[in-house]
Amino acid sequence: MATATFRIWRGEKGRGQFRDYTAEVAGGMVVLDVVHQIQAEQAGDLAVRWNCKAGKCGSCSAEINGMPKLMCMTRLNTLALDKPVMIEPMKAFPHMKDLVTDVSWNYQVKQRIPKFTPRAPDAPDGTWRIAQVDVERVQEFRKCIECYLCQDVCHVLREHHMQEQFIGPRFLVHVAALEMHPLDVGDRLKDLRTEFGIGLCNITKCCTKVCPEGITITDNAIIPLKERVVDRFFDPLSKLFRVFTGTKA
C-alpha cells in the first residue's frame, strides 16, 4: 500500500493554515475516504460536511488542488500523488471550520424566486397535457443536487462578492426550470434583469465545467434566459409593439 501527503486547511472563521497529513492510499479510494481516514486516525477534530458519499447529496463540496469538486467523486487515481494534494473549503462562502462553509445564503436566495405557478388544467379530468419534448427540456435542470460548486467557481460571487446583486448560476438554472416549464405561467424576466443580476454573468462557462451532474448550465439555461430578457427589454421591435398595443414590459 502506498502513502501520499494531503495538505488540508485547518482553522475557524477564515483564519487558519494548511497542515500536512500522510495517509495510506489504495486503489479505488476517493478524497473523502482519505479525509475520513485522517479524521479517524490523526485529527479527530477535523470538521467536514458529508452525507451520502454517492455524489447525490452535494454535501462534501470542497476545493481540491484549487478546483471545486465533490470529495466523494474525486478518485485519487485522477490526482498527482507525488506531491501534496491540497484540500480546502469553498472560497465563495463564509468559512466556519476546517472544510465546512456556511452556504445558508443560497437558501435565502431561493426564497426570493417566484414559485411555480401552473396554468389552469386543460383536460376534462382536471389534468394537463404536455408534449414530451417540453418535458425533456426542463428535466436536465432538475438533476441539480445543490452542491453549490457552480456558485463557488463563479467569479461574480467568488472574486467580486456581489451576492446582493447576483443570484448565481445555480439559481439561474432554477429560474430556467420554471420559465421553460410547459405549465408555468409565472413571469420572472423583470426580476432576472433588476433583482437577480443576469447581466452580470459574462458566460465564461466555468460553472458548467465544475457541475458534477453534467448540467449544461451556460448554454441551456443562462444564455436562453439572457435572450428572453434582451427580447423583452432591449429589442426595438418589441418596444414598438408595446407602444402600439399599450402593453407593459
C-alpha positions in Angstrom: 0.0 0.0 0.0 1.3 3.4 -1.0 1.4 6.6 1.0 0.6 10.2 0.0 0.6 13.6 1.6 -2.6 15.6 1.9 -2.4 19.3 2.7 -5.7 20.2 4.5 -6.9 23.6 5.6 -7.4 23.8 9.3 -8.9 26.8 11.2 -12.1 28.6 12.0 -13.9 31.6 10.6 -11.4 32.4 7.8 -8.3 32.1 10.0 -6.0 29.1 9.9 -3.4 27.4 7.9 -2.7 24.3 5.9 -1.5 21.2 7.7 0.1 18.2 6.1 -1.0 14.7 6.8 0.5 11.5 5.5 -2.0 8.7 4.8 -2.0 5.3 3.2 -3.9 5.1 -0.1 -5.2 2.2 -2.1 -6.9 1.6 -5.4 -10.5 2.8 -5.7 -10.2 5.4 -2.9 -11.7 8.9 -3.2 -10.6 12.0 -1.5 -13.4 11.7 1.1 -12.1 8.3 2.1 -8.7 9.9 2.9 -10.3 12.7 4.8 -12.3 10.2 6.9 -9.1 8.2 7.5 -7.2 11.2 8.7 -10.1 12.3 10.9 -10.2 8.8 12.5 -6.5 8.3 13.0 -4.8 11.7 13.2 -7.2 14.6 13.5 -10.3 13.7 15.5 -11.5 17.4 15.5 -11.3 17.8 11.7 -14.6 19.3 10.5 -16.0 18.1 7.2 -19.5 18.0 5.9 -20.8 14.9 4.1 -23.8 12.6 3.9 -24.4 10.1 1.1 -20.9 9.5 -0.3 -22.5 8.8 -3.6 -22.4 12.1 -5.4 -26.1 12.9 -4.9 -26.4 15.0 -1.7 -24.0 17.7 -2.6 -22.7 18.0 0.9 -19.0 17.3 0.6 -18.1 20.1 -1.8 -14.6 21.5 -1.4 -11.6 22.7 -3.5 -9.1 20.0 -4.4 -5.9 21.4 -5.9 -7.7 24.7 -6.5 -10.7 23.1 -8.4 -14.2 23.0 -6.8 -15.2 19.3 -6.7 -17.2 16.8 -4.7 -14.7 14.9 -2.4 -16.7 11.7 -2.7 -16.5 11.7 -6.5 -12.8 12.7 -6.9 -10.8 9.5 -7.2 -7.2 9.5 -6.1 -6.0 8.0 -9.3 -7.0 11.2 -11.1 -4.6 13.2 -8.9 -0.9 13.6 -8.9 0.1 11.9 -5.6 3.8 12.5 -5.9 3.1 16.0 -4.4 0.8 17.2 -1.7 -2.9 17.1 -2.5 -4.4 20.4 -1.4 -7.9 20.2 0.2 -9.6 23.4 1.3 -13.1 24.8 1.8 -15.1 26.6 -0.9 -14.0 30.2 -1.1 -17.2 31.9 -2.2 -18.9 31.3 1.2 -18.2 32.3 4.8 -15.8 29.9 6.4 -17.0 28.1 9.5 -14.4 25.5 10.5 -11.8 23.5 8.5 -13.5 22.2 5.4 -17.0 23.5 6.3 -18.5 26.7 4.9 -21.8 28.5 5.6 -24.0 28.1 2.5 -27.2 29.4 4.0 -27.1 32.4 1.7 -28.2 30.1 -1.1 -31.4 29.1 0.8 -32.3 32.8 1.2 -31.8 33.4 -2.5 -34.1 30.5 -3.4 -36.9 32.1 -1.3 -36.7 35.3 -3.4 -37.6 33.5 -6.6 -41.3 33.4 -7.5 -42.6 29.9 -7.1 -44.0 27.6 -9.8 -47.4 28.9 -11.0 -49.3 26.3 -13.1 -51.9 27.3 -15.7 -55.4 26.0 -15.4 -55.9 22.3 -16.3 -56.8 21.8 -19.9 -58.3 18.4 -19.8 -61.9 17.4 -18.7 -60.4 15.2 -16.0 -58.7 18.2 -14.4 -55.2 17.3 -15.5 -52.7 18.7 -18.0 -51.5 17.6 -21.4 -47.8 18.2 -22.1 -45.6 17.5 -25.1 -42.8 15.1 -24.3 -40.2 17.4 -25.9 -41.2 20.2 -23.4 -40.9 17.8 -20.5 -37.4 16.7 -21.6 -36.2 20.3 -22.0 -36.5 21.0 -18.2 -35.5 17.6 -17.0 -31.9 18.4 -17.2 -32.2 21.3 -14.7 -33.9 19.0 -12.2 -30.7 17.0 -11.9 -29.1 19.7 -9.7 -28.0 18.4 -6.3 -27.3 21.9 -4.9 -23.7 21.2 -4.2 -23.1 24.9 -5.0 -19.8 24.2 -6.8 -21.1 26.4 -9.6 -21.7 29.2 -7.2 -18.2 28.7 -5.7 -16.4 28.9 -9.0 -18.5 31.9 -10.3 -16.2 34.9 -10.3 -19.1 37.3 -9.7 -19.6 35.7 -6.3 -16.1 34.4 -5.6 -14.0 37.3 -6.5 -16.3 40.3 -6.7 -18.6 39.3 -3.8 -21.8 40.6 -5.5 -24.2 38.4 -3.5 -26.6 41.3 -3.1 -26.9 41.8 -6.9 -26.5 38.3 -8.4 -28.2 35.0 -7.6 -25.5 32.9 -9.2 -25.6 30.1 -11.8 -27.4 27.5 -9.6 -30.4 29.7 -9.2 -30.4 30.9 -12.8 -30.8 27.1 -13.5 -33.7 27.1 -11.1 -35.3 30.1 -12.8 -34.8 28.4 -16.2 -36.5 25.3 -15.0 -39.5 27.4 -14.1 -39.5 29.7 -17.1 -39.2 26.9 -19.5 -41.7 24.6 -17.8 -44.7 24.0 -20.1 -47.2 24.5 -17.4 -45.8 27.6 -15.6 -47.4 30.9 -16.3 -45.2 33.0 -14.0 -43.1 35.8 -15.3 -39.6 36.3 -13.8 -37.9 38.2 -16.6 -38.1 41.6 -14.9 -36.6 40.1 -11.7 -33.9 38.5 -13.8 -32.9 41.9 -15.1 -33.3 44.0 -12.0 -33.1 41.8 -8.9 -31.3 38.7 -10.0 -28.5 40.3 -12.0 -28.4 38.1 -15.0 -26.5 40.8 -16.9 -23.5 40.3 -14.6 -22.9 36.8 -16.0 -20.4 37.0 -18.8 -20.8 33.4 -19.8 -17.3 32.1 -19.1 -18.8 28.6 -18.7 -16.7 27.9 -15.6 -19.9 26.9 -13.8 -20.7 24.3 -16.5 -17.2 22.9 -16.2 -17.5 22.1 -12.5 -21.0 20.7 -12.4 -20.9 17.1 -11.2 -24.2 16.3 -12.8 -23.1 17.5 -16.2 -25.8 20.1 -16.5 -25.1 22.4 -19.4 -25.7 25.5 -17.3 -24.4 28.2 -19.6 -25.7 27.1 -23.0 -29.0 25.6 -21.9 -30.1 27.8 -19.0 -28.3 31.1 -18.8 -28.0 32.1 -22.4 -31.7 31.3 -23.2 -32.7 33.4 -20.2 -30.4 36.2 -21.4 -32.0 36.1 -24.8 -35.5 36.3 -23.3 -34.5 39.4 -21.2 -33.0 41.1 -24.3 -36.1 40.3 -26.4 -38.4 41.8 -23.7 -36.5 44.9 -22.7 -34.0 45.8 -25.4 -35.4 44.6 -28.8 -36.6 47.8 -30.7 -39.4 45.9 -32.4 -40.7 44.6 -29.1 -40.6 48.1 -27.7 -42.5 49.4 -30.7 -45.1 46.6 -30.4 -45.7 47.6 -26.8 -46.2 51.2 -27.7 -48.9 50.4 -30.2 -50.6 47.8 -28.0 -50.3 49.6 -24.7 -48.7 46.6 -23.0 -46.1 46.8 -20.3 -42.6 45.2 -20.3 
